Amino acid sequence: MTEKRTLEIEFPGILCLRPNRRSINPIIDKKFLILRIMKLEEVIAAQMRQKLRKKLPLWAETQGVEIPSSLSLEQCSGQETALYKAEVALRIAGPGATIADLTGGLGVDSWAFSQKFKTVLYNEALTPLAEAAARNFKALGRNNIIISNQTATPATLETILGTIGPNIIYLDPARRAENGKKVFLLEDCSPDILALKDKLLAASPNLLVKLSPMADITMLLERLGPTCREIIVVCADGECKELLVRMQRDWSGRPTLTIYEDGFTSTFEESPTRPFSFDYGDTVLAPGPEQLTESTGNIIFEPGKSLTKAGLFNLPCRHYFKLGRHTHLYIGKQTGSTEKELLPGKYFRITEAMPLGSSVIKALSKQNLRADVSCHNVPIKSEELRRRLKAQSDHKYHIFAAHADFTQAAPGNYLFITEVLNS
């Protein structure tokens, strides 16, 4: 008796395709697999189109734009951050300048630069990417971009730059090793910015480098040395997207820190007494619990990602008092519509405030609450509190459980029911 066999094809992380096990006809099985693979390709293509529309809406609306791989789309800059980088580069280099993008990738950054600069040099080591980028630039109507297809190394730098004499050089080092694993050290990225930076600054007075949003700002300033003039924290869609490092030839002054989030931008000088520190002011705590339990109508401010990444935890204390030394929520009076323009983040109006305890949770659980729930520095997880409150998710309202410190009383845990003022 002939043993029945079926072919199983697995796509890691996507699907496991198994033909009908009752089929013993290899031709039928083969047709089945072809159909299933075609369906899979359609699904992947649809997912890429959806991601393209979200990440690069102008590209998605343009006929003829092609994406050679899902990885190239995943690793490229988003439209908002790319256009912001072009503004930063223009601020550094000045109008009528030339910029060299030595790690062009899909070409999103070069496309953005071409809208602000007279000439853009796009360089990419991978030939398929460089060829696709050239076609995309044509489809997008950008005719001031020079294409180069070389690997940026100290030995090839002069050849790549040719005679354009860039006013600024931009790099986005790849943060993956040859085996595909993510890397975090500067020297493990490709190209190695530590090995290249002296040659780059000899070729151009200005250097702008995109680095991982996970990088430690203090470590970057220490390792990149005194030519580091500015660190820029770039946030969008509620997350830190990237860090930009500006280096300038012969710069020996103190570095500055710039934050950008949802159209808000501000620059801070380094502390004159603490190197690499930008956190000005003192933590302002409430005098006692009455400032919390009688705070109905006041505002809770939850800082945006740019503030938390930059470590500017005392900055909101100019307008609010801090809920706790290690609780990064802030409470203060509403001062008018301009309050939202002061700092990037979320604002909530307090409708009820009370000490956090089992009896309070039990009483609230009977009120059919509709609100999102989050816990800050208290001995209960957000999901556990939501379950005990029996709260149904509703983005219009938010319940905070948070630890509070006071200047004139013992610390405690409090619960705030709030109305969301901005999303």
Steps between C-alpha positions, in 0.01 A plus 500: 500500500636837396558737789308826471716813530422866494739790459509761775648843430555735791554876488643599841283757673246509215313177420536126493354367174370143509326341202187297559628182662230292330640589158730237354536669162833687485373719215202614707728560798733708283216713367375547854842623613533740206161651578583534870840660424332744261255590776790550742679732257180702463471531879861614532457751216185637663679536834786689332256735325325568830829571676611723211179706525553547872875567493538686167158626388641721222695206357192278521304750290766514227477272197816300428645490853641156577610339825768234434460328839300516820827548693584815304157641588538401864841665536433825313400829663136595520376796298463737797843428648671514159354843423598622848857376444511698177408812700774423754760446227397825329530687832853365538628542143307807385311564172646400164714228658594149390442190715642147469290209629753218529255228612209567267294183549153532352571869436242662727750731670661599168151571360432731797842667469442565129210730590728728704845467341636603161675165447473165679748214467327169570734207568394143574713185521227256388446513124129396499420776748698761309328406172155508660574836663604648164170393346305630800669842486397525135141400581492756783631776271830557685766582242771653722624169647830341389507119534804311633520124566800438728578390855601793719841430657803719577656369178200574274384828654696725263375309195137516614505871572683577177512873445164606648652639822196444726412763760361221716525118503218279629530138613256243633724208602337157478433357844500135394795263478556272199308223678196728529524560875459852633812677630522796734864609530607777264797300371276201418276704269574521128672721408693550824450869576786503752746386231359735236422823682843665471510441122139612467567825684806557285279467190214713634470754783175343622391146576150378588462139620179309570532256790278259688232653725625255765845660513604668825548875447776538759691208349470649150639835611790334677593262216456737207722762658518879509393551135150392603299823492138390532285198587149502352225274637243433226158366601182434303181298546559465873846344481864600474597428140868594492786702643687739273856598585642818348877524486693802379861531397711690758203534739614521862203663675233339715244273331130581486197270520202551268168317532245467220157343538177554309606843377639615838872579505725653763876514565674480837852600599728270694513565873803719582576296813419144384641381164251321273210605724203693361253454786441849639297603803399309808238236557191679637282276720158575648510617864241243614222257398234771482660624178401164349166416660372853433646516149173450305509714189878517496719354227712185497785529252667185369823601321565395143773261397739780405505633857546159659770393253686828557470455878330841542300386801513832683403713203120471555551621857501854362124464460398200715608316811636148456286219633798308636876501486488186283149547364517691174153654514433866574200686645413867469235761429362542151618839380320512164527367147869588475578244773506222243761684299753514783636145486438188291293236670148405605267712711214374720240687706445347846136421580563298819803447724526270803745281695557163336373207705299177483178665617530772235567244227202289614266801501612615157463151355122534540481817289537345152805712427609562143863614493853393420709416808870546579710456813806708585739393773237311705499131606234393250517445125283699260318194368431370852355835608286520186365152573422581863330826400304313230581794272422479129750668267405852391758740359297804611569432869801379696554368852843551656628318807821667616741533790532850642766667712444817704725762654303518827330159531555128465485357148201303377324344203215680324243440231387760246205477264561734208358624173743492205566848358730400214581163348 
